Amino acid sequence: MLSPRLRTALAAATEDQLVYDLAGVESGFRRLTRELPGVRVRFAMKAAPVPEVLACLVDQGAGFDAASPNEIAQALASGAAPREVHYGNTVKSDEDIADAYRLGVRDFATDSVEDVTAVAVNAPGSRVFCRLATTGTGAVWGLSRKAGCSGEDAVRVLETARSLGLTPSGLSVHVGSQQMTTAAWRDAVDRIADVLVSLAGKGIRLDHVNLGGGLPAHGYYDRAARALNPPVHEIFATIRAGMVRLRQLAPGLDFLIEPGRHLVADHGAIRAHVMRLSSRTQLNGEREHWLYLSCGKFNGLYEIDRLQYRLVFPDHRGDPVPAVIAGPTCDSDDTFGEGRFPVPVPSQLRSGDPVWIMACGAYATSYTTLGFNGFAPLPLAFLPGERVTINV
Ligand SMILES: *Cc1c(COP(=O)(O)O)cnc(C)c1O
């Protein structure tokens, strides 16, 4: 799973850092566009709001899913055309909408009459896509309540859009982050199909469907299975079949997808170091080994409560012992799986030994604190991509 390029870079690193393999990001992008021909990709910026990564994706032809005026400004600064940037957050103030409009954005996600009314006032004439709720079943993070509405609501929202001079342009979904089932996409397509039919009954014909994020990364461990094998090929086949079906209902429909994690997670890895491997007896009398790393929840591994990252100990010393893995801070949340899932680590690890943490390219920098307990954000390093420039 660890590419030779990343392995060489991690081995050469003498200080902690997060290394992005931009050539890996590029080849992952090309694989995605081969799997889903004709689908425009709008990278969900929050997964890696890193200028070098964004520039690399723009070079490949990606647009962006932005969630605030600041993200929109960053998308434009990395070379994206305003028409390739959409405001994908259903949560936005009047002022945010006006700022986005001023920056040239004309595509807005919405999921309520209140929000779409504000879009009509502050971004007149824009296109809106209504987000449908999904169950989130099968995903590591379900994302099922905060954004998205029912099909009936969506019809009402898009009718409101039309009556207020906006263009009812699309429907969107998000099936949940690190979605591991094909059923989730099949279910999303069913919901979209129902709403397309209802909208046609009201004389509303949409021009696109946004398939959202949720595509899984490969490189995490599943705590139960100890290995993770997301069925990506079947997921892509399900999405292709779904697109055929939706185009039968609405000929000429265009498709967007807004992956975050899938495009970057596997192409970033952290070089950290061992703080201490120690053992302590807990109140229940059980003796536990704890491995404290220099990197944890607050400086790169925010998702450690749900994900079991793969660790590599390049200077591995000694027979494996099961240890609970934790970050360097005083916060007890700064622990892999809250201490419930010990993993085998070399028993003779010493303070300062290097540790490599795989598949940290998504949600690492954006979730990093400014220096909780004085543990600073990790410096970034980059392995170059091809930097093929495409005229936008
Ligand atoms: C976070 C987010 C994404 C990306 O999700 P991933 O699971 O990382 O692919 C896409 N679209 C929207 C609207 C989001 O909020």
The ligand as an SDF file (V2000), in Angstrom:
LIG
                    3D

 15 15  0  0  0  0  0  0  0  0999 V2000
  -17.2050   16.7970    3.1600 C   0  0  0  0  0  0  0  0  0  0  0  0
  -17.9810   16.8690    1.9200 C   0  0  0  0  0  0  0  0  0  0  0  0
  -17.5730   16.1490    0.7950 C   0  0  0  0  0  0  0  0  0  0  0  0
  -16.4090   15.1980    0.7920 C   0  0  0  0  0  0  0  0  0  0  0  0
  -16.6600   14.0690    1.5420 O   0  0  0  0  0  0  0  0  0  0  0  0
  -15.6600   12.8180    1.4990 P   0  0  0  0  0  0  0  0  0  0  0  0
  -16.3180   11.8060    2.3230 O   0  0  0  0  0  0  0  0  0  0  0  0
  -14.3550   13.2770    2.0170 O   0  0  0  0  0  0  0  0  0  0  0  0
  -15.5480   12.4030    0.0590 O   0  0  0  0  0  0  0  0  0  0  0  0
  -18.2950   16.3070   -0.3650 C   0  0  0  0  0  0  0  0  0  0  0  0
  -19.3730   17.1180   -0.4160 N   0  0  0  0  0  0  0  0  0  0  0  0
  -19.7930   17.8270    0.6430 C   0  0  0  0  0  0  0  0  0  0  0  0
  -20.9750   18.7150    0.4960 C   0  0  0  0  0  0  0  0  0  0  0  0
  -19.1170   17.7170    1.8470 C   0  0  0  0  0  0  0  0  0  0  0  0
  -19.5580   18.4030    2.9080 O   0  0  0  0  0  0  0  0  0  0  0  0
  1  2  1  0
  2  3  1  0
  2 14  2  0
  3  4  1  0
  3 10  2  0
  4  5  1  0
  5  6  1  0
  6  7  2  0
  6  8  1  0
  6  9  1  0
 10 11  1  0
 11 12  2  0
 12 13  1  0
 12 14  1  0
 14 15  1  0
M  END
$$$$
